[in-house]
Amino acid sequence: MNEIEYKLYIDNVIRRVETARLKVSDHLIVKIVAVSKYSTAEDIKRLYNIGQRAFGENKVQDLKAKAKELEDLPLEWHFIGNLQKNKINNLLDINPSLFQALDSLELAEELQKKLKAKNMTLECLMQINSAKEESKHGFMPEDTISAYTQIISECPNINLKGVMSIGAHSDDKQVVKKSFETTHAIYKQLPNATICSMGMSGDFELAIECGSNMVRLGSIMFNK
Ligand SMILES: *Cc1c(COP(=O)(O)O)cnc(C)c1O
C-alpha cells in the first residue's frame, strides 16, 4: 500500500470504531492504542504521520528499543504485556504513559517499592482474566474489586485508572461477549475508574458495544 492507500485504509478502521461507539452513545469516546509488537519503528512512523499517537508493546526490551529509536516523536507508549519483576526498573526507565497489565497483588507490591525508590508514579490498569482461562494472566473477576481497593490503599505510587481484559478465546460470539460484559460490570463498580480497555483486531466492535473505551489494535492497524 502507498501512503494514500494506507490513509484510506486507516480511515476505514476509524470509521468502524466510530460506528460501533455511536451505537452505544454519542458520549462514549473510544481511544485507539496501536499495538506495534509485530511492527518496526518504520511502520510506527508511517502510522504516526497519519495521526496516531498512542502505541503499545508487550515486551519490555522491544518497547525500550522502539522508544529509543523514535525518541524524537511525541509518542504515548503503553505497556500491555506480562511484566516480570526483574524487568520493572527497565520499564520505569521508559516512563510509559500507561501500564495496562497489572495482574497480581505481588506485582503491585513490587512495583510500589520500585516506584517509591525512584520517586515516581505510574498510571496502571488492572488486568482481569474475565473468562477464567488457564492460559491468561490477570485477577479473577470475583477478586478484582477488593484487590483494586487494596492497591489504592497500599500502593500510593500506583495510580489506578481502570481495567484491561482480553476477550475469551472462543469462536462463539456469545462467550466472547459475556467476557466483555463481565469486565465492564466490574469496571462500573470501581471508584474513580475511567478506562475500560478491551477489544483487539478481531473483536473490537463487540467490545465497544459492551462499553469499552480503549481498544488495542495490532494487526488491523498495521495491515499485517
Ligand atoms: C497483541 C495484543 C493485542 C493486539 O492484537 P491484535 O489481534 O493484533 O489486534 C492487544 N492486546 C494485547 C494484550 C496483546 O498482547
The ligand as an ORCA input file, in Angstrom:
! r2SCAN-3c Opt
* xyz 0 1
  C      -1.091     -8.436     20.678
  C      -2.048     -7.843     21.611
  C      -3.084     -7.039     21.144
  C      -3.342     -6.753     19.666
  O      -3.701     -7.938     18.995
  P      -4.299     -7.899     17.502
  O      -5.143     -9.115     17.423
  O      -3.117     -7.941     16.591
  O      -5.093     -6.658     17.362
  C      -3.927     -6.457     22.087
  N      -3.768     -6.669     23.412
  C      -2.776     -7.442     23.896
  C      -2.654     -7.617     25.371
  C      -1.885     -8.051     23.022
  O      -0.910     -8.825     23.510
*
